Amino acid sequence: MIPFSTMASLIVFYAKLLNFDPNVALAVAKVESGLNPRVVGGQGEIGLFQLKPQFVKGVSRQELFNPHLNAIVAIERLKEERKNCVHQGALNYLVCYNMGRTAAKRIRAPEQFSYVIKVTSQANKYKKENMLYGKN
């Protein structure tokens, strides 16, 4: 296992490795878990990116607590939603990541969806304050 000094550096590493904007990946994890890999959400979501075990095939509930695996699975899912979500443009695809594609179809103005606003704001903050992460 690769040692990382912080959860942020772990997320940035995997985002760059998987060719995804590290600022967005880091912002999603910050909004989802506060960068805490041990957190469990109210609906059973697990880890850094608050993944629901029933929607992650081939990975056990316990394995989702591994921040490396959680980050890889989540970033791949973010990439998939960016490509396939009904809402395109800017970070609007985050509606699909947050709600699922079926439920996301009901959202008329994704740019006004609170989750999209929170993640966009956090990603912009990272881009502005942390030139370290740059763009992939």
N, CA, C and O atoms as CSV, one atom per row, in Angstrom:
chain,resi,resn,atom,element,x,y,z
A,1,MET,N,N,0.842,-1.185,0.000
A,1,MET,CA,C,0.000,0.000,0.000
A,1,MET,C,C,0.889,1.251,0.000
A,1,MET,O,O,1.901,1.294,0.699
A,2,ILE,N,N,0.521,2.236,-0.761
A,2,ILE,CA,C,1.286,3.474,-0.869
A,2,ILE,C,C,0.983,4.352,0.339
A,2,ILE,O,O,-0.184,4.625,0.620
A,3,PRO,N,N,2.014,4.801,1.061
A,3,PRO,CA,C,1.758,5.690,2.201
A,3,PRO,C,C,1.505,7.132,1.724
A,3,PRO,O,O,2.178,7.624,0.819
A,4,PHE,N,N,0.544,7.782,2.338
A,4,PHE,CA,C,0.248,9.177,2.028
A,4,PHE,C,C,0.197,9.947,3.341
A,4,PHE,O,O,-0.276,9.425,4.350
A,5,SER,N,N,0.674,11.164,3.332
A,5,SER,CA,C,0.689,11.951,4.563
A,5,SER,C,C,-0.698,12.476,4.908
A,5,SER,O,O,-0.995,12.733,6.075
A,6,THR,N,N,-1.543,12.635,3.903
A,6,THR,CA,C,-2.905,13.128,4.144
A,6,THR,C,C,-3.869,12.455,3.187
A,6,THR,O,O,-3.463,11.919,2.156
A,7,MET,N,N,-5.144,12.484,3.533
A,7,MET,CA,C,-6.167,11.962,2.622
A,7,MET,C,C,-6.199,12.796,1.344
A,7,MET,O,O,-6.460,12.274,0.261
A,8,ALA,N,N,-5.935,14.087,1.478
A,8,ALA,CA,C,-5.941,14.956,0.295
A,8,ALA,C,C,-4.870,14.506,-0.698
A,8,ALA,O,O,-5.130,14.447,-1.900
A,9,SER,N,N,-3.685,14.192,-0.215
A,9,SER,CA,C,-2.629,13.776,-1.139
A,9,SER,C,C,-2.962,12.431,-1.786
A,9,SER,O,O,-2.611,12.199,-2.942
A,10,LEU,N,N,-3.627,11.557,-1.062
A,10,LEU,CA,C,-4.068,10.273,-1.616
A,10,LEU,C,C,-5.065,10.501,-2.758
A,10,LEU,O,O,-4.946,9.900,-3.825
A,11,ILE,N,N,-6.036,11.367,-2.523
A,11,ILE,CA,C,-7.067,11.651,-3.526
A,11,ILE,C,C,-6.457,12.308,-4.763
A,11,ILE,O,O,-6.790,11.945,-5.891
A,12,VAL,N,N,-5.575,13.263,-4.550
A,12,VAL,CA,C,-4.924,13.940,-5.673
A,12,VAL,C,C,-4.115,12.929,-6.492
A,12,VAL,O,O,-4.143,12.961,-7.723
A,13,PHE,N,N,-3.408,12.048,-5.818
A,13,PHE,CA,C,-2.620,11.024,-6.511
A,13,PHE,C,C,-3.500,10.182,-7.426
A,13,PHE,O,O,-3.197,10.028,-8.609
A,14,TYR,N,N,-4.581,9.639,-6.888
A,14,TYR,CA,C,-5.451,8.768,-7.690
A,14,TYR,C,C,-6.192,9.544,-8.776
A,14,TYR,O,O,-6.407,9.015,-9.866
A,15,ALA,N,N,-6.576,10.762,-8.505
A,15,ALA,CA,C,-7.243,11.563,-9.537
A,15,ALA,C,C,-6.308,11.776,-10.728
A,15,ALA,O,O,-6.715,11.623,-11.880
A,16,LYS,N,N,-5.069,12.125,-10.444
A,16,LYS,CA,C,-4.106,12.334,-11.533
A,16,LYS,C,C,-3.813,11.014,-12.249
A,16,LYS,O,O,-3.728,10.973,-13.477
A,17,LEU,N,N,-3.661,9.953,-11.487
A,17,LEU,CA,C,-3.405,8.639,-12.075
A,17,LEU,C,C,-4.538,8.217,-13.009
A,17,LEU,O,O,-4.297,7.613,-14.054
A,18,LEU,N,N,-5.776,8.541,-12.625
A,18,LEU,CA,C,-6.956,8.143,-13.398
A,18,LEU,C,C,-7.440,9.228,-14.357
A,18,LEU,O,O,-8.529,9.134,-14.923
A,19,ASN,N,N,-6.604,10.268,-14.532
A,19,ASN,CA,C,-6.897,11.340,-15.486
A,19,ASN,C,C,-8.226,12.042,-15.195
A,19,ASN,O,O,-9.095,12.156,-16.060
A,20,PHE,N,N,-8.354,12.501,-13.966
A,20,PHE,CA,C,-9.545,13.228,-13.529
A,20,PHE,C,C,-9.083,14.453,-12.762
A,20,PHE,O,O,-8.052,14.411,-12.091
A,21,ASP,N,N,-9.828,15.536,-12.853
A,21,ASP,CA,C,-9.452,16.783,-12.198
A,21,ASP,C,C,-9.319,16.559,-10.684
A,21,ASP,O,O,-10.312,16.268,-10.017
A,22,PRO,N,N,-8.111,16.690,-10.139
A,22,PRO,CA,C,-7.914,16.445,-8.709
A,22,PRO,C,C,-8.666,17.424,-7.816
A,22,PRO,O,O,-9.038,17.081,-6.694
A,23,ASN,N,N,-8.889,18.627,-8.301
A,23,ASN,CA,C,-9.642,19.608,-7.520
A,23,ASN,C,C,-11.089,19.161,-7.317
A,23,ASN,O,O,-11.650,19.319,-6.233
A,24,VAL,N,N,-11.680,18.606,-8.361
A,24,VAL,CA,C,-13.059,18.129,-8.275
A,24,VAL,C,C,-13.123,16.888,-7.390
A,24,VAL,O,O,-14.004,16.785,-6.536
A,25,ALA,N,N,-12.203,15.947,-7.580
A,25,ALA,CA,C,-12.194,14.738,-6.757
A,25,ALA,C,C,-12.043,15.096,-5.286
A,25,ALA,O,O,-12.757,14.569,-4.433
A,26,LEU,N,N,-11.124,15.979,-5.000
A,26,LEU,CA,C,-10.893,16.396,-3.621
A,26,LEU,C,C,-12.116,17.116,-3.052
A,26,LEU,O,O,-12.467,16.922,-1.888
A,27,ALA,N,N,-12.756,17.935,-3.864
A,27,ALA,CA,C,-13.958,18.653,-3.425
A,27,ALA,C,C,-15.103,17.697,-3.126
A,27,ALA,O,O,-15.817,17.882,-2.140
A,28,VAL,N,N,-15.289,16.682,-3.957
A,28,VAL,CA,C,-16.349,15.697,-3.722
A,28,VAL,C,C,-16.101,14.991,-2.386
A,28,VAL,O,O,-17.015,14.860,-1.571
A,29,ALA,N,N,-14.877,14.542,-2.167
A,29,ALA,CA,C,-14.565,13.844,-0.908
A,29,ALA,C,C,-14.729,14.766,0.298
A,29,ALA,O,O,-15.186,14.334,1.356
A,30,LYS,N,N,-14.360,16.018,0.142
A,30,LYS,CA,C,-14.506,16.988,1.238
A,30,LYS,C,C,-15.980,17.181,1.587
A,30,LYS,O,O,-16.348,17.176,2.761
A,31,VAL,N,N,-16.817,17.349,0.577
A,31,VAL,CA,C,-18.249,17.539,0.799
A,31,VAL,C,C,-18.882,16.259,1.344
A,31,VAL,O,O,-19.722,16.312,2.242
A,32,GLU,N,N,-18.482,15.123,0.804
A,32,GLU,CA,C,-19.080,13.848,1.193
A,32,GLU,C,C,-18.708,13.429,2.613
A,32,GLU,O,O,-19.576,13.019,3.384
A,33,SER,N,N,-17.428,13.527,2.966
A,33,SER,CA,C,-16.980,12.934,4.236
A,33,SER,C,C,-16.118,13.826,5.107
A,33,SER,O,O,-15.718,13.424,6.200
A,34,GLY,N,N,-15.825,15.037,4.636
A,34,GLY,CA,C,-14.873,15.865,5.373
A,34,GLY,C,C,-13.486,15.249,5.348
A,34,GLY,O,O,-12.664,15.530,6.220
A,35,LEU,N,N,-13.218,14.403,4.343
A,35,LEU,CA,C,-11.954,13.686,4.141
A,35,LEU,C,C,-11.691,12.644,5.231
A,35,LEU,O,O,-10.542,12.341,5.552
A,36,ASN,N,N,-12.769,12.106,5.789
A,36,ASN,CA,C,-12.674,11.081,6.827
A,36,ASN,C,C,-12.969,9.711,6.203
A,36,ASN,O,O,-14.110,9.455,5.816
A,37,PRO,N,N,-11.969,8.824,6.095
A,37,PRO,CA,C,-12.183,7.537,5.445
A,37,PRO,C,C,-13.005,6.547,6.269
A,37,PRO,O,O,-13.384,5.495,5.754
A,38,ARG,N,N,-13.287,6.853,7.520
A,38,ARG,CA,C,-14.016,5.929,8.395
A,38,ARG,C,C,-15.486,6.300,8.584
A,38,ARG,O,O,-16.214,5.596,9.283
A,39,VAL,N,N,-15.921,7.377,7.981
A,39,VAL,CA,C,-17.289,7.857,8.197
A,39,VAL,C,C,-18.313,6.955,7.494
A,39,VAL,O,O,-18.077,6.439,6.402
A,40,VAL,N,N,-19.458,6.788,8.168
A,40,VAL,CA,C,-20.586,6.052,7.604
A,40,VAL,C,C,-21.774,7.006,7.576
A,40,VAL,O,O,-22.116,7.610,8.593
A,41,GLY,N,N,-22.398,7.140,6.415
A,41,GLY,CA,C,-23.526,8.051,6.253
A,41,GLY,C,C,-24.831,7.470,6.770
A,41,GLY,O,O,-24.913,6.291,7.113
A,42,GLY,N,N,-25.833,8.307,6.818
A,42,GLY,CA,C,-27.147,7.937,7.324
A,42,GLY,C,C,-27.855,6.861,6.521
A,42,GLY,O,O,-28.745,6.188,7.042
A,43,GLN,N,N,-27.479,6.687,5.267
A,43,GLN,CA,C,-28.091,5.651,4.424
A,43,GLN,C,C,-27.096,4.523,4.128
A,43,GLN,O,O,-27.252,3.778,3.160
A,44,GLY,N,N,-26.071,4.414,4.980
A,44,GLY,CA,C,-25.096,3.336,4.837
A,44,GLY,C,C,-23.943,3.631,3.898
A,44,GLY,O,O,-23.185,2.719,3.565
A,45,GLU,N,N,-23.780,4.864,3.460
A,45,GLU,CA,C,-22.675,5.237,2.586
A,45,GLU,C,C,-21.368,5.127,3.388
A,45,GLU,O,O,-21.337,5.384,4.592
A,46,ILE,N,N,-20.303,4.743,2.695
A,46,ILE,CA,C,-19.049,4.443,3.388
A,46,ILE,C,C,-17.867,5.211,2.826
A,46,ILE,O,O,-17.713,5.348,1.612
A,47,GLY,N,N,-17.037,5.708,3.731
A,47,GLY,CA,C,-15.710,6.208,3.401
A,47,GLY,C,C,-15.627,7.590,2.814
A,47,GLY,O,O,-16.574,8.375,2.850
A,48,LEU,N,N,-14.454,7.860,2.269
A,48,LEU,CA,C,-14.118,9.187,1.743
A,48,LEU,C,C,-15.168,9.741,0.787
A,48,LEU,O,O,-15.551,10.907,0.886
A,49,PHE,N,N,-15.627,8.910,-0.129
A,49,PHE,CA,C,-16.549,9.374,-1.160
A,49,PHE,C,C,-17.979,8.924,-0.911
A,49,PHE,O,O,-18.844,9.065,-1.775
A,50,GLN,N,N,-18.223,8.376,0.285
A,50,GLN,CA,C,-19.564,7.967,0.699
A,50,GLN,C,C,-20.247,7.086,-0.339
A,50,GLN,O,O,-21.312,7.419,-0.859
A,51,LEU,N,N,-19.616,5.967,-0.624
A,51,LEU,CA,C,-20.141,5.011,-1.592
A,51,LEU,C,C,-21.138,4.077,-0.926
A,51,LEU,O,O,-20.924,3.628,0.200
A,52,LYS,N,N,-22.222,3.789,-1.622
A,52,LYS,CA,C,-23.221,2.847,-1.128
A,52,LYS,C,C,-22.806,1.438,-1.560
A,52,LYS,O,O,-22.684,1.167,-2.755
A,53,PRO,N,N,-22.591,0.547,-0.596
A,53,PRO,CA,C,-22.108,-0.800,-0.921
A,53,PRO,C,C,-22.970,-1.538,-1.942
A,53,PRO,O,O,-22.441,-2.292,-2.759
A,54,GLN,N,N,-24.275,-1.336,-1.911
A,54,GLN,CA,C,-25.154,-2.065,-2.831
A,54,GLN,C,C,-24.956,-1.655,-4.288
A,54,GLN,O,O,-25.411,-2.357,-5.192
A,55,PHE,N,N,-24.288,-0.538,-4.527
A,55,PHE,CA,C,-24.064,-0.081,-5.896
A,55,PHE,C,C,-22.629,-0.282,-6.367
A,55,PHE,O,O,-22.276,0.115,-7.478
A,56,VAL,N,N,-21.810,-0.892,-5.536
A,56,VAL,CA,C,-20.416,-1.147,-5.904
A,56,VAL,C,C,-20.240,-2.655,-6.043
A,56,VAL,O,O,-20.148,-3.379,-5.052
A,57,LYS,N,N,-20.195,-3.100,-7.257
A,57,LYS,CA,C,-20.103,-4.543,-7.517
A,57,LYS,C,C,-18.682,-5.058,-7.265
A,57,LYS,O,O,-17.695,-4.409,-7.615
A,58,GLY,N,N,-18.609,-6.233,-6.653
A,58,GLY,CA,C,-17.322,-6.890,-6.453
A,58,GLY,C,C,-16.475,-6.343,-5.324
A,58,GLY,O,O,-15.317,-6.731,-5.171
A,59,VAL,N,N,-17.038,-5.446,-4.530
A,59,VAL,CA,C,-16.301,-4.849,-3.419
A,59,VAL,C,C,-17.160,-4.990,-2.170
A,59,VAL,O,O,-18.338,-4.635,-2.170
A,60,SER,N,N,-16.561,-5.508,-1.114
A,60,SER,CA,C,-17.318,-5.695,0.126
A,60,SER,C,C,-17.485,-4.384,0.871
A,60,SER,O,O,-16.760,-3.416,0.642
A,61,ARG,N,N,-18.445,-4.378,1.753
A,61,ARG,CA,C,-18.694,-3.212,2.606
A,61,ARG,C,C,-17.414,-2.833,3.348
A,61,ARG,O,O,-17.045,-1.660,3.402
A,62,GLN,N,N,-16.748,-3.821,3.913
A,62,GLN,CA,C,-15.522,-3.567,4.690
A,62,GLN,C,C,-14.418,-2.979,3.814
A,62,GLN,O,O,-13.680,-2.095,4.250
A,63,GLU,N,N,-14.308,-3.466,2.587
A,63,GLU,CA,C,-13.263,-2.964,1.680
A,63,GLU,C,C,-13.459,-1.486,1.342
A,63,GLU,O,O,-12.491,-0.793,1.030
A,64,LEU,N,N,-14.695,-0.997,1.401
A,64,LEU,CA,C,-14.950,0.416,1.088
A,64,LEU,C,C,-14.363,1.366,2.130
A,64,LEU,O,O,-14.252,2.567,1.883
A,65,PHE,N,N,-13.990,0.837,3.284
A,65,PHE,CA,C,-13.318,1.667,4.284
A,65,PHE,C,C,-11.854,1.912,3.920
A,65,PHE,O,O,-11.217,2.801,4.485
A,66,ASN,N,N,-11.317,1.133,2.983
A,66,ASN,CA,C,-9.945,1.333,2.524
A,66,ASN,C,C,-9.939,2.597,1.661
A,66,ASN,O,O,-10.568,2.616,0.602
A,67,PRO,N,N,-9.245,3.648,2.089
A,67,PRO,CA,C,-9.298,4.909,1.336
A,67,PRO,C,C,-8.765,4.791,-0.088
A,67,PRO,O,O,-9.226,5.507,-0.978
A,68,HIS,N,N,-7.807,3.907,-0.316
A,68,HIS,CA,C,-7.269,3.719,-1.665
A,68,HIS,C,C,-8.355,3.177,-2.593
A,68,HIS,O,O,-8.599,3.723,-3.669
A,69,LEU,N,N,-8.991,2.111,-2.165
A,69,LEU,CA,C,-10.041,1.490,-2.972
A,69,LEU,C,C,-11.239,2.418,-3.122
A,69,LEU,O,O,-11.801,2.535,-4.211
A,70,ASN,N,N,-11.627,3.071,-2.051
A,70,ASN,CA,C,-12.760,3.992,-2.075
A,70,ASN,C,C,-12.504,5.104,-3.098
A,70,ASN,O,O,-13.388,5.439,-3.887
A,71,ALA,N,N,-11.309,5.667,-3.083
A,71,ALA,CA,C,-10.975,6.754,-4.014
A,71,ALA,C,C,-10.981,6.270,-5.459
A,71,ALA,O,O,-11.520,6.946,-6.335
A,72,ILE,N,N,-10.392,5.114,-5.713
A,72,ILE,CA,C,-10.336,4.590,-7.084
A,72,ILE,C,C,-11.745,4.329,-7.618
A,72,ILE,O,O,-12.076,4.744,-8.729
A,73,VAL,N,N,-12.571,3.643,-6.831
A,73,VAL,CA,C,-13.935,3.332,-7.259
A,73,VAL,C,C,-14.730,4.618,-7.500
A,73,VAL,O,O,-15.436,4.739,-8.501
A,74,ALA,N,N,-14.612,5.570,-6.581
A,74,ALA,CA,C,-15.373,6.821,-6.701
A,74,ALA,C,C,-14.926,7.656,-7.895
A,74,ALA,O,O,-15.762,8.209,-8.610
A,75,ILE,N,N,-13.640,7.753,-8.115
A,75,ILE,CA,C,-13.148,8.560,-9.238
A,75,ILE,C,C,-13.560,7.927,-10.564
A,75,ILE,O,O,-13.913,8.634,-11.508
A,76,GLU,N,N,-13.515,6.613,-10.636
A,76,GLU,CA,C,-13.995,5.945,-11.857
A,76,GLU,C,C,-15.483,6.219,-12.057
A,76,GLU,O,O,-15.934,6.418,-13.185
A,77,ARG,N,N,-16.239,6.231,-10.972
A,77,ARG,CA,C,-17.681,6.518,-11.077
A,77,ARG,C,C,-17.905,7.970,-11.487
A,77,ARG,O,O,-18.781,8.249,-12.306
A,78,LEU,N,N,-17.136,8.889,-10.939
A,78,LEU,CA,C,-17.247,10.295,-11.334
A,78,LEU,C,C,-16.978,10.452,-12.834
A,78,LEU,O,O,-17.681,11.192,-13.522
A,79,LYS,N,N,-15.967,9.757,-13.328
A,79,LYS,CA,C,-15.659,9.815,-14.756
A,79,LYS,C,C,-16.824,9.270,-15.585
A,79,LYS,O,O,-17.171,9.824,-16.628
A,80,GLU,N,N,-17.415,8.183,-15.106
A,80,GLU,CA,C,-18.550,7.585,-15.812
A,80,GLU,C,C,-19.741,8.539,-15.832
A,80,GLU,O,O,-20.402,8.681,-16.860
A,81,GLU,N,N,-20.018,9.192,-14.709
A,81,GLU,CA,C,-21.140,10.136,-14.655
A,81,GLU,C,C,-20.866,11.363,-15.521
A,81,GLU,O,O,-21.779,11.898,-16.150
A,82,ARG,N,N,-19.615,11.806,-15.553
A,82,ARG,CA,C,-19.258,12.953,-16.408
A,82,ARG,C,C,-19.560,12.632,-17.864
A,82,ARG,O,O,-19.962,13.508,-18.630
A,83,LYS,N,N,-19.366,11.387,-18.238
A,83,LYS,CA,C,-19.586,10.953,-19.627
A,83,LYS,C,C,-21.058,10.656,-19.915
A,83,LYS,O,O,-21.542,10.971,-21.002
A,84,ASN,N,N,-21.780,10.056,-18.961
A,84,ASN,CA,C,-23.105,9.503,-19.242
A,84,ASN,C,C,-24.291,10.206,-18.596
A,84,ASN,O,O,-25.435,9.884,-18.918
A,85,CYS,N,N,-24.060,11.133,-17.715
A,85,CYS,CA,C,-25.170,11.798,-17.026
A,85,CYS,C,C,-25.993,12.630,-18.012
A,85,CYS,O,O,-25.456,13.216,-18.952
A,86,VAL,N,N,-27.282,12.669,-17.782
A,86,VAL,CA,C,-28.188,13.459,-18.611
A,86,VAL,C,C,-27.825,14.952,-18.531
A,86,VAL,O,O,-28.061,15.704,-19.477
A,87,HIS,N,N,-27.262,15.364,-17.416
A,87,HIS,CA,C,-26.872,16.768,-17.217
A,87,HIS,C,C,-25.398,16.943,-17.581
A,87,HIS,O,O,-24.516,16.353,-16.956
A,88,GLN,N,N,-25.152,17.748,-18.582
A,88,GLN,CA,C,-23.791,17.998,-19.027
A,88,GLN,C,C,-23.451,19.466,-18.797
A,88,GLN,O,O,-24.326,20.265,-18.464
A,89,GLY,N,N,-22.211,19.810,-18.971
A,89,GLY,CA,C,-21.762,21.182,-18.792
A,89,GLY,C,C,-21.319,21.422,-17.367
A,89,GLY,O,O,-21.967,20.988,-16.415
A,90,ALA,N,N,-20.220,22.111,-17.235
A,90,ALA,CA,C,-19.633,22.429,-15.933
A,90,ALA,C,C,-19.574,21.163,-15.072
A,90,ALA,O,O,-19.110,20.121,-15.534
A,91,LEU,N,N,-20.035,21.251,-13.848
A,91,LEU,CA,C,-20.030,20.094,-12.948
A,91,LEU,C,C,-21.437,19.553,-12.724
A,91,LEU,O,O,-21.704,18.913,-11.706
A,92,ASN,N,N,-22.327,19.804,-13.659
A,92,ASN,CA,C,-23.717,19.371,-13.526
A,92,ASN,C,C,-23.867,17.854,-13.411
A,92,ASN,O,O,-24.846,17.369,-12.844
A,93,TYR,N,N,-22.913,17.111,-13.941
A,93,TYR,CA,C,-22.969,15.645,-13.846
A,93,TYR,C,C,-22.902,15.160,-12.398
A,93,TYR,O,O,-23.208,14.001,-12.120
A,94,LEU,N,N,-22.511,16.027,-11.489
A,94,LEU,CA,C,-22.450,15.648,-10.079
A,94,LEU,C,C,-23.825,15.314,-9.513
A,94,LEU,O,O,-23.924,14.620,-8.501
A,95,VAL,N,N,-24.873,15.794,-10.145
A,95,VAL,CA,C,-26.235,15.423,-9.746
A,95,VAL,C,C,-26.387,13.910,-9.858
A,95,VAL,O,O,-26.952,13.273,-8.969
A,96,CYS,N,N,-25.885,13.333,-10.947
A,96,CYS,CA,C,-25.978,11.882,-11.139
A,96,CYS,C,C,-25.127,11.138,-10.117
A,96,CYS,O,O,-25.536,10.085,-9.629
A,97,TYR,N,N,-23.966,11.658,-9.787
A,97,TYR,CA,C,-23.127,11.019,-8.772
A,97,TYR,C,C,-23.847,11.017,-7.430
A,97,TYR,O,O,-23.811,10.026,-6.700
A,98,ASN,N,N,-24.484,12.101,-7.116
A,98,ASN,CA,C,-25.139,12.265,-5.818
A,98,ASN,C,C,-26.461,11.522,-5.714
A,98,ASN,O,O,-26.754,10.923,-4.679
A,99,MET,N,N,-27.255,11.553,-6.764
A,99,MET,CA,C,-28.615,11.017,-6.706
A,99,MET,C,C,-28.817,9.709,-7.462
A,99,MET,O,O,-29.750,8.957,-7.181
A,100,GLY,N,N,-27.942,9.448,-8.414
A,100,GLY,CA,C,-28.158,8.346,-9.338
A,100,GLY,C,C,-28.798,8.898,-10.609
A,100,GLY,O,O,-29.465,9.932,-10.568
A,101,ARG,N,N,-28.604,8.230,-11.710
A,101,ARG,CA,C,-29.069,8.747,-13.003
A,101,ARG,C,C,-30.578,8.842,-13.114
A,101,ARG,O,O,-31.094,9.809,-13.674
A,102,THR,N,N,-31.288,7.869,-12.598
A,102,THR,CA,C,-32.747,7.890,-12.714
A,102,THR,C,C,-33.326,9.080,-11.963
A,102,THR,O,O,-34.119,9.838,-12.522
A,103,ALA,N,N,-32.943,9.252,-10.715
A,103,ALA,CA,C,-33.455,10.367,-9.908
A,103,ALA,C,C,-32.990,11.711,-10.470
A,103,ALA,O,O,-33.720,12.698,-10.391
A,104,ALA,N,N,-31.794,11.756,-11.030
A,104,ALA,CA,C,-31.243,13.009,-11.551
A,104,ALA,C,C,-32.059,13.563,-12.719
A,104,ALA,O,O,-32.039,14.766,-12.981
A,105,LYS,N,N,-32.767,12.692,-13.410
A,105,LYS,CA,C,-33.585,13.145,-14.539
A,105,LYS,C,C,-34.678,14.120,-14.095
A,105,LYS,O,O,-35.153,14.926,-14.896
A,106,ARG,N,N,-35.071,14.051,-12.840
A,106,ARG,CA,C,-36.129,14.943,-12.323
A,106,ARG,C,C,-35.617,16.358,-12.031
A,106,ARG,O,O,-36.413,17.279,-11.849
A,107,ILE,N,N,-34.305,16.533,-11.985
A,107,ILE,CA,C,-33.726,17.834,-11.666
A,107,ILE,C,C,-33.707,18.694,-12.925
A,107,ILE,O,O,-33.103,18.324,-13.932
A,108,ARG,N,N,-34.366,19.832,-12.859
A,108,ARG,CA,C,-34.477,20.722,-14.029
A,108,ARG,C,C,-33.315,21.701,-14.154
A,108,ARG,O,O,-32.919,22.052,-15.266
A,109,ALA,N,N,-32.768,22.144,-13.033
A,109,ALA,CA,C,-31.673,23.123,-13.051
A,109,ALA,C,C,-30.516,22.595,-12.201
A,109,ALA,O,O,-30.359,22.999,-11.049
A,110,PRO,N,N,-29.705,21.692,-12.766
A,110,PRO,CA,C,-28.645,21.065,-11.974
A,110,PRO,C,C,-27.644,22.060,-11.393
A,110,PRO,O,O,-27.065,21.817,-10.335
A,111,GLU,N,N,-27.443,23.169,-12.079
A,111,GLU,CA,C,-26.495,24.168,-11.575
A,111,GLU,C,C,-26.997,24.835,-10.297
A,111,GLU,O,O,-26.230,25.499,-9.599
A,112,GLN,N,N,-28.284,24.660,-9.988
A,112,GLN,CA,C,-28.856,25.218,-8.760
A,112,GLN,C,C,-29.054,24.154,-7.678
A,112,GLN,O,O,-29.536,24.459,-6.587
A,113,PHE,N,N,-28.688,22.920,-7.975
A,113,PHE,CA,C,-28.814,21.816,-7.026
A,113,PHE,C,C,-27.768,22.018,-5.932
A,113,PHE,O,O,-26.597,22.252,-6.233
A,114,SER,N,N,-28.174,21.930,-4.672
A,114,SER,CA,C,-27.280,22.281,-3.559
A,114,SER,C,C,-25.971,21.486,-3.572
A,114,SER,O,O,-24.915,22.042,-3.272
A,115,TYR,N,N,-26.024,20.220,-3.907
A,115,TYR,CA,C,-24.802,19.409,-3.937
A,115,TYR,C,C,-23.830,19.941,-4.994
A,115,TYR,O,O,-22.633,20.060,-4.730
A,116,VAL,N,N,-24.330,20.256,-6.167
A,116,VAL,CA,C,-23.491,20.786,-7.240
A,116,VAL,C,C,-22.879,22.119,-6.810
A,116,VAL,O,O,-21.702,22.374,-7.067
A,117,ILE,N,N,-23.656,22.948,-6.172
A,117,ILE,CA,C,-23.162,24.242,-5.689
A,117,ILE,C,C,-22.043,24.052,-4.666
A,117,ILE,O,O,-21.005,24.709,-4.746
A,118,LYS,N,N,-22.256,23.156,-3.709
A,118,LYS,CA,C,-21.242,22.900,-2.667
A,118,LYS,C,C,-19.936,22.384,-3.260
A,118,LYS,O,O,-18.860,22.884,-2.934
A,119,VAL,N,N,-20.034,21.386,-4.130
A,119,VAL,CA,C,-18.823,20.798,-4.697
A,119,VAL,C,C,-18.127,21.798,-5.620
A,119,VAL,O,O,-16.902,21.913,-5.591
A,120,THR,N,N,-18.886,22.513,-6.427
A,120,THR,CA,C,-18.295,23.510,-7.320
A,120,THR,C,C,-17.560,24.583,-6.523
A,120,THR,O,O,-16.445,24.969,-6.875
A,121,SER,N,N,-18.177,25.058,-5.462
A,121,SER,CA,C,-17.557,26.066,-4.611
A,121,SER,C,C,-16.254,25.547,-4.004
A,121,SER,O,O,-15.244,26.251,-3.988
A,122,GLN,N,N,-16.286,24.327,-3.510
A,122,GLN,CA,C,-15.091,23.737,-2.898
A,122,GLN,C,C,-13.995,23.511,-3.944
A,122,GLN,O,O,-12.822,23.773,-3.674
A,123,ALA,N,N,-14.362,23.033,-5.121
A,123,ALA,CA,C,-13.381,22.806,-6.193
A,123,ALA,C,C,-12.743,24.127,-6.620
A,123,ALA,O,O,-11.534,24.200,-6.840
A,124,ASN,N,N,-13.562,25.162,-6.734
A,124,ASN,CA,C,-13.028,26.484,-7.105
A,124,ASN,C,C,-12.084,27.010,-6.032
A,124,ASN,O,O,-11.081,27.653,-6.341
A,125,LYS,N,N,-12.403,26.741,-4.787
A,125,LYS,CA,C,-11.528,27.148,-3.672
A,125,LYS,C,C,-10.182,26.440,-3.789
A,125,LYS,O,O,-9.136,27.070,-3.633
A,126,TYR,N,N,-10.199,25.142,-4.061
A,126,TYR,CA,C,-8.939,24.410,-4.214
A,126,TYR,C,C,-8.142,24.932,-5.404
A,126,TYR,O,O,-6.922,25.076,-5.324
A,127,LYS,N,N,-8.825,25.212,-6.500
A,127,LYS,CA,C,-8.133,25.722,-7.685
A,127,LYS,C,C,-7.481,27.063,-7.407
A,127,LYS,O,O,-6.367,27.325,-7.861
A,128,LYS,N,N,-8.170,27.908,-6.665
A,128,LYS,CA,C,-7.678,29.250,-6.367
A,128,LYS,C,C,-6.548,29.229,-5.342
A,128,LYS,O,O,-5.528,29.893,-5.523
A,129,GLU,N,N,-6.732,28.465,-4.265
A,129,GLU,CA,C,-5.796,28.489,-3.148
A,129,GLU,C,C,-4.630,27.528,-3.292
A,129,GLU,O,O,-3.579,27.740,-2.688
A,130,ASN,N,N,-4.794,26.490,-4.070
A,130,ASN,CA,C,-3.796,25.436,-4.083
A,130,ASN,C,C,-3.296,25.145,-5.480
A,130,ASN,O,O,-3.734,24.182,-6.108
A,131,MET,N,N,-2.419,25.933,-5.956
A,131,MET,CA,C,-1.887,25.730,-7.295
A,131,MET,C,C,-1.227,24.354,-7.406
A,131,MET,O,O,-1.011,23.855,-8.510
A,132,LEU,N,N,-0.914,23.756,-6.287
A,132,LEU,CA,C,-0.305,22.424,-6.235
A,132,LEU,C,C,-1.092,21.399,-7.026
A,132,LEU,O,O,-0.497,20.566,-7.710
A,133,TYR,N,N,-2.414,21.437,-6.951
A,133,TYR,CA,C,-3.229,20.407,-7.571
A,133,TYR,C,C,-3.353,20.601,-9.068
A,133,TYR,O,O,-3.465,19.631,-9.818
A,134,GLY,N,N,-3.334,21.839,-9.500
A,134,GLY,CA,C,-3.376,22.123,-10.924
A,134,GLY,C,C,-4.520,21.439,-11.649
A,134,GLY,O,O,-5.496,21.011,-11.033
A,135,LYS,N,N,-4.390,21.344,-12.948
A,135,LYS,CA,C,-5.388,20.692,-13.793
A,135,LYS,C,C,-4.719,19.474,-14.376
A,135,LYS,O,O,-3.537,19.509,-14.718
A,136,ASN,N,N,-5.451,18.421,-14.489
A,136,ASN,CA,C,-4.876,17.180,-14.992
A,136,ASN,C,C,-4.621,17.240,-16.469
A,136,ASN,O,O,-4.137,16.269,-17.051
